[in-house]
Every structure is written in C-alpha cells, then in structure tokens.
Amino acid sequence: MLPTYAFQTFQPVLRNRHLSARTKCTLYRAIVINNLVYGSEAWVPKASQMRRLDVFHMRCLRHILGIRRLDHVTNRAIS
C-alpha cells in the first residue's frame, strides 16, 4: 500500500472530532508509517527520495495537528 493511499484511507480518523491529536498521531504511526517502512525494505532510498519522504511525513503531521502554512511553524517545532 502506498503511503499516500494509506493516508487517504486514514482520513475518517482525522475527521473524527472525538479523538485527540495524540491518538491521531499514534494511529498515524501505526497505520501510515508502518506501511511506508514495510514498502521501503526492498530498496535503498536516494537523497532525493528521502527528502520526498520527509516532506510527506511533515505534511501529514501538519494536517493531523491542524497547522497551516500561514501559521509559520517550523518543522523542528512539530517533530
């Protein structure tokens, strides 16, 4: 399963207002990150691919936490 597809199937969890951000992050790690790691076991990523994976990861975390671009929050503050 591709990480973007895993994240898209994860959308109902994100829309659930009864779950805390901590619970959503835990589920994100369990579902999306595990699929990403499982899929990347067979190849050695290049620097450009690692950068794309980092961008995807930060975009997902920002989405979960409700941080928009206009909020000017650094990646270090999120991780």
C-alpha positions as CSV (number, residue, x, y, z in Angstrom):
1,M,0.0,0.0,0.0
2,L,1.4,3.4,-1.0
3,P,1.9,5.9,1.9
4,T,-0.4,8.4,0.2
5,Y,-3.1,5.8,-0.2
6,A,-2.7,4.8,3.4
7,F,-3.0,8.4,4.4
8,Q,-6.1,8.8,2.3
9,T,-7.8,5.8,3.9
10,F,-6.8,7.3,7.2
11,Q,-9.0,10.4,6.6
12,P,-12.1,9.3,8.5
13,V,-9.9,9.0,11.6
14,L,-8.6,12.6,11.0
15,R,-12.2,13.9,10.7
16,N,-13.3,12.3,14.0
17,R,-13.5,15.2,16.4
18,H,-13.8,12.8,19.4
19,L,-10.2,11.7,19.0
20,S,-7.3,13.7,20.4
21,A,-4.3,14.8,18.4
22,R,-2.2,12.4,20.4
23,T,-4.4,9.5,19.5
24,K,-4.4,10.5,15.8
25,C,-0.6,10.7,15.8
26,T,-0.4,7.2,17.4
27,L,-2.7,5.8,14.8
28,Y,-0.8,7.6,12.0
29,R,2.4,6.0,13.2
30,A,0.7,2.6,13.4
31,I,-1.0,2.7,10.0
32,V,0.8,5.0,7.6
33,I,4.4,4.8,8.9
34,N,4.3,1.0,9.2
35,N,3.1,0.8,5.6
36,L,5.8,3.2,4.5
37,V,8.6,1.2,6.3
38,Y,7.3,-2.1,5.0
39,G,7.3,-0.8,1.5
40,S,10.8,0.6,1.7
41,E,12.5,-2.5,3.0
42,A,13.3,-3.7,-0.5
43,W,15.1,-0.6,-1.8
44,V,17.9,1.8,-0.7
45,P,16.5,5.3,-1.0
46,K,18.4,8.1,-2.6
47,A,18.8,11.5,-1.0
48,S,16.0,13.0,-3.2
49,Q,13.7,10.2,-2.2
50,M,14.5,10.7,1.5
51,R,13.6,14.3,1.1
52,R,10.3,13.5,-0.5
53,L,9.5,11.1,2.3
54,D,10.4,13.7,4.9
55,V,8.1,16.2,3.1
56,F,5.3,13.7,3.1
57,H,5.8,13.0,6.8
58,M,5.8,16.6,7.8
59,R,2.7,17.3,5.6
60,C,0.9,14.5,7.3
61,L,1.8,15.7,10.8
62,R,0.8,19.3,9.9
63,H,-2.5,18.0,8.7
64,I,-3.1,15.9,11.8
65,L,-2.2,18.8,14.1
66,G,-4.2,21.4,12.1
67,I,-1.2,23.6,11.4
68,R,-1.5,25.6,8.2
69,R,1.3,27.2,6.2
70,L,0.3,30.7,7.3
71,D,0.9,29.7,10.9
72,H,4.7,29.8,10.3
73,V,5.5,26.8,12.5
74,T,8.9,25.3,11.8
75,N,9.4,21.6,11.3
76,R,11.6,21.3,14.4
77,A,8.7,22.6,16.5
78,I,6.4,19.9,15.1
79,S,8.8,17.0,15.5
